Amino acid sequence: MKKSILFLSAIVLMLASCGKPTPTPQDITVNPSPLKVVGNTVSCKITGSFGKKEFEKKGILKVTPVLKFGDQEVLGQTVTYVGEKVKENGHKVNYKNGGTYSQQFSCEYRPEMARCELYLRFVATKGKKVYDVPDLKIADGIITTQKLAAAEPSQTQTIASVDKFQRVIQEMQEADILFLIQQANLRSSETNSESVKAFTEAVKDAYTNDHKQIKKIEVSGYASPDGKQDLNERLAKQRQQATEQFLKRSMKKGKVQADIESEITAEDWEGFKKLMENSNIQDKNLVLRVLSMYTDPEEREAQIKNLSAVFKSIADEILPQLRRSRLILTTDLIGKSDDEILALAREDASQLTVEELLYAASLVEDLNEQAKIYNKAIAQFPDDARAYNNLGLINFKQGNIAEARRCYTKALAIEPQNPDFNYNAGVAALADNDLDKAKELLGKAAGTNGDLNSAMGTYYTMKGEYAAAKKAYGSTPSNNAALQQILNEDYASARKTLAAINNPNATTAYLQAIVGARTNDRDAVYAGLRTAVAKDSALKAKAKSDIEFAKYQEDETFLSIVK
């Protein structure tokens, strides 16, 4: 918006005892007017003209833009204009034809500048004579709407670290019983082995322990792949049956009641292959190649036996391990109940694992209690970044941005490449108006579960790069997306975006009022402001001083809303 300011008289005459006065510029235009915040900068171009036969040939005029707010002021860069007979450096102004006046003003924005006025300050001289010229007001106020761009905790997606707690966890225990070649009788050396004893004890414990449940017990009989097929089938079956009877006796003695599933593998080629792969037998690759070339069991066996030098090592080292039965116990470990976990989290967290503590926090809704649980997790498991991250989320939701950033920094010290941690920390940096750090962190957040596009859109909006913000936001409705549409003067799209927001807040309504003001929709202004101040009374003071509503600030309805 441009605003031309004409002097009440064509030239402000400067007090002088003699000589022709040097005029100030006329027809001054400020672009934009009102001023605007872009990024964190307020800037404008000021133009005007000097009339014909008015600029004293020996006169000097120094012009300085001055932004006044409260009892403070910020000075812009001074520009000097000189008459055609002046030797001092400056922009020459021809006496006969006059000339143009132009200069830039720029300064860093500060919140207290919201209510301000832009002036020009003059120093006019001719020789040693200094003329008294009053400051000239050329613009009112700064449009600070861009500053509504923020990573609002209530509107910004952040990503929590999930626990890996499982109520039921399956564990397996196995034991092998070995047999002599072509035999199926159990030997005491095998049934009394440490692994078999541990297995039978595990079955008993799973049956009697309140936090365990037998899921499945399996007994498998095997035969090595050498020998005839029918012999191997018979041996595998006999080994399975002998082992199953042994296990049933053991279970009966321990008063365990459970079903046993059984199966046989007459020629254990898979077991043979695994043992060969893990062996140090010379030319084992040759044997493995035979396995891959032939699928018929008899052909495989014949080809391997032809490798006479290798086969002796196989017969000594591999085949005895395949003449076996296998015992397999699958147990469901039943975890603590929610009530048990929550009680321990409150009273004796030392009895909980990190997964149980993280899960406990999810069982309560009160943010302060969640924070207490996460702090306990941090105390017990300081090397687990998830508790730091989740504690950061709580602080962010509560508006404690500095503490949120501290927690995210702790999480990133443990897992610096975690995209979700970088995303959360980047969003917090945006909320803290630390744009350089936000850019750095969000640049490391590729692959995050967060809405990285929206976060980057907010970053670009806060930087004043509206075209990039529009591209980043896409079609996702949010306050920040609507704001960049307003800043791009796409008011129709902004209305649609604001109407599509799932959880509208005070900022949503305030932006609707701004759209109304910019499109001369008085009813939209009033409706938006009523909703905004009802949700956040602090917006009353903002609306009173907001230049967006300048033409409404003497309106009775407006005043009744913001009083």
N, C-alpha and C positions, 0 to 999 in steps of 0.2 A: 504494500500500500504506500502511495506517495502522498505527501502533504505539503502544499506550498504555503509559505508564510510571507505575507506582505507587511512591510512596515506601515505603521499608521501614517507615516509620511514617507515620501520616496527616499529620503536620506535622513539618517539621524545626525543632526548637526552637532559637532563637537565644540565644546566651549574653547574659545581662543580669543586672545586680545587683538590679534591682527592676522592677516593672511587668509587664504581660502582653505577651508577645512578639508581633510581627506575623508571620503565617504566610506561607510561600511557597505558590504554587498547587499544587493536587493534580490527580490524574488527567490528567496532561499527555499530549496527543496531538500528534504531528508528522505532517504530511501534505505531501509524501510522505515516507515513511521506509522504507528509506534515502533520502537526498536524491538528486536527479537533476540532471544537467546538461541544460538545454534552451537551445538556441542556444549562448551562452557564459556563461549565467547559472545560478547555483544559488539556488533559492528554495524556501521552504516556509512553511506556516502553522502556528503553534504555538497550541494552545488548552488550556484547563484550567479550574479553578474554585477559588473560595475558600469554605471551609466556613462554615456558620452559626455566628454568635457566636464567630468566630475572628479576624477582622481587627480589630486594635486601632483604636479610634475616633480616636486621635491618631497613628496609625502611618503611615509612608510606606515604600513598597516600590518600588525602581527595578529593572527587569528588563532585562538586555541579553543577547541571543543572542551566543554566541562560538563561532566555528568554529576548532578547534584542529587543527594538522597539523605534525608534527615539533616544532620549537621556535618555530613561528610561530602567530599567531592573527589572525583577522579579526573585528572587532566589528560587530554589527548595530546597528540603531537602538534606543535605550533607550526603554522605555515606563514611565510612572510611575503607580502605583496609590496612592490615599490613603484614609485613614479618613474617616468622615463628619463629624468635627469638625475636619478639617484644612483650612486656608484656601488652601494651595498648590494650583496647578493640577495636575490629574491625573485619572485615571479613578476615580470615587468607588466605594467598596465599602461596602455597608450592613452594619453590624455584626450585626444580627439575622438577616438573610436570606442574608448572604454575597453572592457575585457571580461573574461569569465573567471568565476571563482569556483574552486573545487578542492575538497580535502576529505580524507578518510578519518573515521574515529573507530577505535577498537579498544576493548578492555576485557579483562576476565570478569565473569559474572560472580556476584556474591548475593546471597539470599536477601540481604537488606536493601538491595537495589530495586526490589519489585515495585516500589513507589518512588519514582524518580522523574527528573526533568533534564533535558539536554539543552545546554546553553552554548553560545559563542561568547568568548571573552576577547576583547580587543585592546591592543596597545597601539595608539596612533601617535606618530611623531612627525615633526617637520623641523629639521635642524635640531636644536636643543629643546624645542618646545614639545611637551607631552600633553596630549589632550585627554580629558576625562570622558570615557565612553562607557555607559552601563552595559552589563551583560544582557545578551538577547536570548530569550527562550525560543527554541526552534522545534522542540518535540516533547511530547508527554509520554512517560511510562515505558515499560518493557514488557512485551508479551513473553511470559515465562512458561507457556504451555508445554514446551518440550521437557521441562523439568518434572513433568508428571510421569515420564518414562522411568520405571523402576522395577527391580526384581522384588515385587511385593510378596511377602511370605504367604499371604492368603491366596494369591493368584499364581504363584510360581511352582512348577513341579520340581521336587527334589527326590532323590533316589535313596531309599533305605537299604542297608545291607541285611540280607535275609539270613536267618539261622538255618542250620542243617539238622535241627532236632527231628528225630523220628521216634514216634511212640513205640513202634515195633521194629526191632532190628534183627535180621536173621544172621546167625553164625553157623558155621559148619565145622564138624570135627570128623577126622578120618583116621582109620587104622588099617594096616595090611597084615594079613596072615599068610606066610609063605609055606609052600608045599614042596616036597621032593619030587623029582621027575617021575611022571606017570603014577603019582600017589595022591590020595585025597584024605588021608588020616591026619588029624590034628596033632601037632606035637606040643608038649607042655612048654618048651622053650619059646614057642610062638604065642600061645595063649597067655603066658605069664610075662610077656614083654611089656615094657613101660607104656608103649603106645596103646596096646590093647587094654591094659589096666586103666589108663586114663580115659579111654573111650567108655568102658562100662561104668566108671564113676560119673562121667559126664551125662550118660543116659539117666542114671539115678538122680543126679542133681537137677536135671531139666524137668524130671517128673515131680519132684518134691518142692522145688523152689517156686514161690508165689509169683516171682517176676520172670519166670521162664515157662515155656510151653513147647512140648515136643511137636514139631511140625511133621517130621518124617524120619523113619529109620529104614535104611536100605542095606541089603547084603547082596553083593555081586560075586559070582564065581568066574574065574578066568582060566584059560589054558594058553600056554605059549604057542606061537604059530607053527612050530615044528611038529611033525608027526601027522598021522591020518586025521581027517576031519571027524569021523565018527568017534574016534578015541578022544579027541579033544573035547567034543561036545559032552561025552560021558564024564570026563574028568572035571570039566567046568561045573556041571550039574552036581556032582558029588561034593565038590569043594564048597559050593554054595550051600548045599543042604547041611553039611557037617558044621559049617560056620553058623548057620541059622540056628541049629539045635544048641550049639554052645551058647549063643547069645540069649536064646530063650531061657536056658537054665540060669544064666547070670541075672536076667531080668526078674525071673521068678524069685530068686534068692533076695533080690533087692526090693521085691514087692512092687515092681514096675509093670503097669499094664499099658501096652501100646502095640499097634500093628507093625508088622515087618514086611516091607516090600522086597521082592527078590528078582534078580535077572542073571543071565549068564552071557559070557562072551567066549565062544569056543576058540577063536583064534584072534588074539589081541594084537592086531597089526598097528592100531593107533598107539597103544602103549609101547610097542616095539619101536615105532618111529621116534617117539619122544625120547626114549632112553638112548637111541642111537644118536640123536641130535645133541644130547647133553654129554655124550661119552667122549673119551679121548682115544678111541679105537682108530688105529691107522687105516686109512682108506675108507673111513666111514661115509665119505661123500659118494663113493662108488656104490655102497649099499643103498644109500638114500636115493640114488639115481635109479637103481633097480626098482625100488618101491614106486617111484613116479612113472616108470615105463610099463610096468606090468600090474594089472588089476586082478588077474586070476590068482587065488591063493597058492595053488599047487605050482604054477609057473614061477611065482615069486620065490617060494621055498626052494625050488630046484635051482634057480639062478643064483640065490645066495649061497647054497651049499656048494656050488661050483667054484665059489671064491674060497677055496680051501684054507688059505692062510688067514683070511679074515674070519671065516666061520668058526674057527676054534676060539677066537677071542669072544665072538658073539655067544657061543655055547657056554663059555665060562663066566662072562660078565653080564650079559643081557637076558638070556632066556630064563635063568633061575628067578629073576625078579618078576617075571610074567606068570609064573606058576603060583597063583595067589587067589585069595578072596579079599574083598574090600568091604569094610564096615563104614557106613556114612550116616552121621547124625545131623539133622537140620533142626536147629532150635530157634524159636522166636523169643527174643529178649523183650520183655514187656517193661516199658519205661515207667517213670513216675507219673502219677495223675497230675492234671493241671493244678488241683488244690495243693498237692504235695510240693510241686515245683514252686508255686507262688509263695507258699508258707516258708519254704527254705530260703527263697530269694529275699524275703523280708527279715528272717530271723537268723539264718546260718547259711549264708551264700557259699561258704567254703565247701559244702557238700555237693555243690552243683558243678557240672561241666560248663565250659564256655557256651556250648550250644544250648544247654538248658537255661542259662542266665539270659541269653539273647531271646530265647523263646519266652521266658517269664515276662520280659518287658512288653511283649506283644499281648499279654493276657490282661493288661490294665490300660485304661483309657486316659487316666490323669497324667499329664505330661511331666509334672514334677516327680511323681512316683517312678515313671519310666526313667527319668534322669538319674534317680537314686540307684536303680538297678544297673543302668549302664556304667555308672561310676564304680559300682562293686565289681562289675565285669572287668573294667579297666584295671582296678587294683589287683585282681587275681590273675588276669591274663593281659599284661601290658603290651605284649607283642602281637595281639590280635587287633587289627585296624578297624574292624567292624563296629566295635562299641564306640570308638572315637567318632566315627562317621555318623552313627545314629544319634549320639549325644549332640553332635553339631546340628543335626536336623531339628532336634527339639529346641535348641537355642534359637535357630533361625525362625521357627514357627512362633516363638515367643518374642521375636523382635530384638533379641540380644545378638546382634550381628557380629560384634567384636569377638564374643565368646564362641560363636559358631565358626568363625574363621580360625580361631585358635585350635578348635577340635579338628577341623578339616586338615589343618597343617600337620597335626599329630598323625592323622590317618595317612597322609601322603608321605610322611617320613618313613612309614613302614611299607607302604605300597605306592611308590611314586608314579607308577604307570597305570594305576587303576583308573579307567575312564570315568566311572561314576563319582569317584572321589574328586577328580579334577573338575568334573561338571559341577558338583555341589559347591566346591570352593570357588569356582568361577562365578556362579550365581550369587554367592555371598559377597564376592568382590564387587559385583554390579550393584548390589544393595548398599554397599559401602561407598559407592561412587569411585571406586578404584579401577578405572577403566583399563589402564595398562596391565595390571595384574589379571583382570578378568580376561583380557584378550589372550594372555599367556596361558592361563589355565584352561580356558575353553578350547584353545588350540591343541591341547593334549587329551581332549575328551571324546575323540572319535570312537564310536562303538558304544557310547554310553546308552543306558536305558532312558535317560532324560531327554527332554525336548530341546536338543541342541540348537535346532533352527530358531526356535523362539528366543532362546537365550542370546544367540548371535543377533537376532533382530533387535532385541532390547539394547544390546551393545551398540549397534549401528545407530539406533535412534538417539541414544544418549550422546553419541559422538557427532550427531548432526548429519550423518550420511544416510539420508532418507531413501534414496534409490536402492542402496544395498539393503536397508532394513526391509523395504517392501519385498524384495526378492527372498530374503531369509524367512520372513513370516509365512509366506505362501497364503493358504486359505484358513489357517488355524485362528479361530476367534479368541481374542484376548484384549485386555485394556491397552497393552502396548501396541498390538497390531492396529487397533482403531486409532490410537494416537498418531502413529506414523501416517495413516491415511488422512487425518486432520491436517497434519503438518504439510502433507502433499496436496492439500486442498481438495481431496476426493471425499466430499462430505456424504454423498450417497452411499459409498462403500462403508464409510465409518458408521453410519446409522445401522446398516445391516450387520456389521461385525459386532457392534455393541449389543444389538438385540439378540445375537446368537450366543452370547457368553453364558455358560451354564450356571456359574455362581457369581452374579453381579454384585459388586460391592460399592462403597461410597465413591471410589474413583470412576467406576463405570457410569454412575449417574452424573457425576461432575463433567465427564467428557460429553455426555448427551446434552448437558446444558451448554457447553461450549459450541457444539455443533449447531444447536438452536440459535445461539448468539450470532454465529458466523453466517447463518442462512436466514437471519431475520425472522426466526420462528419463536415468537415471544412465549407461546404456551409451552414449547419444548424447554426453553430456558427455565421457566418457573417450575415445571414438573421435575426436571433434572435436579435443580438445586434443592427443592423440597426433599427429595429422596436422599440426596447426597448429605445434607446437613443432619437429617434424621439418623443416618448411619454413622456420621462422624461430625460432631459439632465443631471441631477445629476448622472445618471448611467454611464456616461462616466468615471468619476473619480473612481467609484467603480470598473468598468471593468478593468481599468488600473492596479489596485492593487490587483485584485482578483486572487488568486492562481489557481482557476479553469481554467484560461486562460493563465497560465504561459508559455506554449509552443507556444503561439501565440503572445506574447508581443513584439517580434522583427519583427513580420510579417507586411509588408507594408499595406496590406488591413485592418488588425486589427487596426493599428495605425491611418489609415485614418478615421476609424469609430469613434474612441474614442478621437480624437484630439480636 
